[in-house]
Amino acid sequence: MNKLLRLMRRNDVEATFIVPGPNMLYFTGLKIKQSERVTFIAILKNGEIHSLVPEVEQDKFKAVFENNVISYKDEEGIEGALQQLKAVLPQEDFRASVEYSNCRVTEYRVFQSLGCELTDADHLINALRLIKEEQEIATLQNAAKVLEDSFKATLPYIRSGITEVEVAAQLEYEMKKRGSAGTPFETIVASGPRGASPHGRAGGKKIETGELVVIDFGCIIDGYVGDICRTVAVGNISDEARKSYEIVKEAQQHAVSLVRPGMTAGEIDEAARSIIRSYGYDAYFNHRTGHGLGINPHEEPYIMQNNEMILEPGMVFSVEPGIYLPNKFGIRIEDTIVVTKDGYKNLMNLEKDLIEV
């Protein structure tokens, strides 16, 4: 919060409005979802924080902010609460920042009614969330352990004849047993030709002997997202599939090995892409190499071509190259990487060699 206030003063922003979602969790610890009832906090440049909330939610906010919680009843609407908030806001035209990426038109119109010039808060907040603090990294490490332990517990269930959705259900059950608050995205279990779609959600298809199975899944631990992908072979697979797996493994490990401060996100992407290109499979690697992780499953930095963002200590992102051959199979290997002062730390310990069941 103090870092945000410094950025607000530097950018001549009098107030920042935060709506329910990832940034409210980041700044307050409150896990509130957007609903038909308008809810937000106003962070003022002088350090005051005011909440405008429906009465049904006021106790949650009062537990965090003892004062300055303005509530309204459903039958009354928000107009009276807005008038109370206006009394503590700057009285003349002022600049306020709002989350363009999270704010709905509903909230945006409310903010417009406050008589301020609205600017985008995302660049201010993203700059803070981009660099993880030690506690955040520790939470992401805990999430990585939940993922790995859950995957190991699920492996015995992966066999010919079981459906993809059954594997996904077992995996999600194992994660919940270990404390996950749910899944940040729909679990991917894609076998055989379905694996050639990078986002092949688990379906009713039965896994068959001789197939590769792409398993990409995530957990939520204390509000932070863990994300991992492994590709499993069921029975004997073709020489082409085995060769392709080794190419992806080489690309993934090469890209990870180059992570350090001063490199650009684009250079890490190219490190993985160049290996796959050297074997003639570049046309079959059709997505970015990675994405940032934190409260959101996808956030900055994005490890992709032409991204000149310079890596700094505290950045956390995935490295997950792949090869996807239409009507045949898909392969992806994903780890979570932290940039350190002199290199990197891989939060994953799970083996990268082909897992055969």
Buried (B, 14 or more C-beta within 10 A) or exposed (E): EEEBBEBBEEEEBBBBBBBBBBBBBBBBEBBBEBEEBBBBBBBBBEEBBBBBBBEEBBEBBBEBBEEBBBBBEEEEEBEEBBEBBEEBBBEEEBBBBBBEBBBEEEBBEBBEEBBBEBBEBBEBBBEBBBBBEEEBBEBBBBBBBBBBBBBEBBBEBBEBEBBBBBBBBBBBBBBBEBEBBEBBBEBBBBBBBBBBBBEBBBBEBBBEEBBBBBBBBBBBBBBBBBBBBBBBBBEEBBEEBBEBBEBBBBBBBBBBEBBBBEBBBBBBBBBBBEBBBEBEBBEBBEBBBBBBBBBBBBBBBBBBEEBEBEBEBBBBBBBBBBBBBEEBBBBBBBBBBBBBEEEBEBBBEBEBEBBEB
